[in-house]
Amino acid sequence: MSDAIKAISVNGNLAYARLQTDTQRAVAVGAALELISNRVLSSASVHLSQELDNLSKYADQIQEALKAK
């Protein structure tokens, strides 16, 4: 499990919601990069450059999903 994914799932004082905004973004980008990596490695028809073009969108979606409701 990557550090980004661990950071999302940690409870207590280091919970994602308690991180600084720039740290939350870094965690979301790290999680998105892990998803991209797994996707690229699992399929020959996926192109890394296209996935990286979507990196910001993926990170935005991860951050939105992690907002406290």
SULDAFEN-V876265 format. One record per helix or strand of 2 or more residues. SS is the DSSP state (a for helix, b for strand). FROM is the first residue (numbers start at 1). LEN is the number of residues. If there is no record, write none. Layout:
# SULDAFEN-V876265
ss	from	len
SS	FROM	LEN
SS	FROM	LEN
This chain:
# SULDAFEN-V876265
ss	from	len
a	3	7
a	12	3
a	16	3
a	21	22
a	48	6
a	55	12
